[in-house]
Amino acid sequence: MIAQNKRLFLIMLTVGILLLIPFTVMQFTTSEVNWSPIDFLTAGVLLMGTGLACELVLRKVKKKSYRIALCAALLLALALVWAELAVGLFGTPFAGS
């Protein structure tokens, strides 16, 4: 039980650190990063949701190969959604275009 709570804490810490990267870049340069509070919220929800989904997979799925495949699929989905939101990779209305 303690190891699972450490993983959960590590997920939350990682999300916080990842969200600090664009925030600190935004403080020092004005042309590189232009995130609004909604962008930070969206990124936080995406990262935390993916982290918690991977945690759920690690807790519930017993077979190691299934764990790896499901977590890889979750990370791929995160990357595709992130790319679509960032640059409109697929040109869907989801990206705001």
MILOVO-684833 format. One record per residue (C-alpha): residue number from 1; x, y, z. Coordinates in nm, 2 decimals. Each point is the difference from the previous one (the first is absolute). Last residue first. Example, Ala and Ser with C-alpha at 12.3 -4.5 7.8 and 13.67 -1.06 7.14 Angstrom:
BEGIN
REC   n     c1     c2     c3
REC   2   1.37  -0.11   0.71
REC   1  -0.14  -0.34   0.07
//
This chain:
BEGIN
REC   n     c1     c2     c3
REC  97  -0.93   2.59  -3.58
REC  96  -0.04  -0.06   0.37
REC  95   0.20  -0.32   0.02
REC  94  -0.32  -0.21   0.06
REC  93  -0.13   0.14  -0.33
REC  92   0.23  -0.25  -0.17
REC  91   0.30   0.09  -0.21
REC  90   0.20  -0.32   0.07
REC  89   0.31   0.15   0.14
REC  88  -0.18   0.31   0.13
REC  87   0.32   0.15   0.15
REC  86  -0.03  -0.03   0.38
REC  85  -0.34  -0.15   0.05
REC  84   0.06  -0.27  -0.26
REC  83   0.35  -0.07   0.12
REC  82  -0.13  -0.03   0.36
REC  81  -0.28  -0.23  -0.11
REC  80   0.25  -0.22  -0.19
REC  79   0.25  -0.01   0.28
REC  78  -0.26  -0.09   0.26
REC  77  -0.14  -0.28  -0.22
REC  76   0.36  -0.13  -0.04
REC  75   0.05   0.01   0.37
REC  74  -0.33  -0.19   0.06
REC  73   0.09  -0.26  -0.26
REC  72   0.35  -0.05   0.16
REC  71  -0.17  -0.04   0.34
REC  70  -0.23  -0.26  -0.15
REC  69   0.28  -0.19  -0.18
REC  68   0.23   0.00   0.31
REC  67  -0.27  -0.12   0.23
REC  66  -0.11  -0.26  -0.24
REC  65   0.36  -0.14  -0.02
REC  64   0.02   0.00   0.38
REC  63  -0.31  -0.21   0.06
REC  62  -0.18   0.11   0.32
REC  61  -0.21   0.30  -0.11
REC  60  -0.17   0.18   0.28
REC  59   0.26   0.20   0.18
REC  58   0.23   0.08  -0.29
REC  57  -0.29   0.08  -0.22
REC  56  -0.15   0.23   0.26
REC  55   0.34   0.18   0.03
REC  54   0.01   0.04  -0.37
REC  53  -0.35   0.16   0.01
REC  52   0.12   0.22   0.28
REC  51   0.29   0.12  -0.20
REC  50  -0.20   0.06  -0.31
REC  49  -0.26   0.19   0.19
REC  48   0.26   0.21   0.18
REC  47   0.18   0.08  -0.33
REC  46  -0.32   0.09  -0.19
REC  45  -0.16   0.19   0.29
REC  44   0.32   0.19   0.07
REC  43   0.04   0.09  -0.37
REC  42  -0.36   0.12  -0.01
REC  41   0.04   0.21   0.31
REC  40   0.33   0.15  -0.12
REC  39  -0.16   0.09  -0.33
REC  38  -0.31   0.14   0.18
REC  37   0.24   0.23   0.20
REC  36   0.13   0.14  -0.33
REC  35   0.32  -0.12  -0.16
REC  34   0.21   0.22  -0.23
REC  33   0.34  -0.17   0.00
REC  32   0.30   0.10  -0.22
REC  31  -0.06   0.37  -0.07
REC  30  -0.02   0.14   0.35
REC  29   0.31  -0.15   0.15
REC  28   0.11  -0.02   0.36
REC  27  -0.33  -0.05   0.19
REC  26  -0.15  -0.21  -0.28
REC  25   0.29  -0.24   0.02
REC  24  -0.07  -0.04   0.37
REC  23  -0.37  -0.08  -0.07
REC  22   0.07  -0.22  -0.29
REC  21   0.23  -0.22   0.21
REC  20  -0.21   0.02   0.32
REC  19  -0.27  -0.21  -0.15
REC  18   0.24  -0.29  -0.03
REC  17   0.11   0.03   0.36
REC  16  -0.36  -0.01   0.12
REC  15  -0.09  -0.30  -0.21
REC  14   0.32  -0.18   0.13
REC  13  -0.10   0.08   0.36
REC  12  -0.35  -0.14  -0.05
REC  11   0.13  -0.32  -0.16
REC  10   0.26  -0.04   0.27
REC   9  -0.26   0.04   0.27
REC   8  -0.21  -0.27  -0.17
REC   7   0.31  -0.23  -0.03
REC   6   0.07   0.06   0.37
REC   5  -0.36  -0.09   0.08
REC   4   0.04  -0.33  -0.19
REC   3   0.32  -0.08   0.18
REC   2  -0.17   0.06   0.34
REC   1  -0.28  -0.24  -0.08
//
